Amino acid sequence: GVLSGLAPGERPSRERLASMPEELAPVAQAIDELSERLDRAYAEEHAALLREQALTASLRELVESREREIAQRTDDLRRAVAELDRLSRTDPLTGALNVRGLDAVLEAAGTGEADTGFGVVALDIDHFKAFNDRYGHPAGDTALKRAAGAVRSALRGVDDHLARIGGEEFVILLPAADLALTRCIGERIRAAVRDAGIPHADGIDGVLTVSLGMALAASPAALRDAMARADQALYRAKRAGRDRVAQ
């Protein structure tokens, strides 16, 4: 009965040890000391296990936190790169596409359906050099921004692309537009700029106006040729008196 009390965690009392037969006392003492060492070892192992579990949980939390931080930074970087790419394709003054942005649109259009037609409009602000000479270049920049805003207001939406390709020269690409729709949008643009009422003492009727040339591209592959034909039509509009749309 006394020896059964020597299991780990169940130490016998001194009174019980003293009541054992004398010949068993050394054995009981040795077993008691062993049991004590086992108890300490078990307690230390248990404490070490708890510390290891706490450390594992802490490391897991740290790793998860770092993974979330890396994912957030990666997402921020991806957005920053996308924004830089957008800015690299955008004219900073007017918000229109720049030449690089126009090239990207033309390239993307080339990967579309082969039978998708486009209306193309070439636009030039009338007597803009005279405007800058009279009012100064800061006023000219403001006029360009206002004119570009008027042009955008006349477009159908984000699928229509406005690009600034020179000082006061723009190109508009109109997907899925036939001749009648291209002319209609061209006339809307012309009226929108005139109705913006940007003062121009050397212009037509004392306001800023635009001349436009239009052409059609039967497919994306024909877009650059259509742009050249729209540019030729633009010069016909200028020779005919400006503030008009020519084909």
Disulfide bonds with the S-S distance in Angstrom:
none
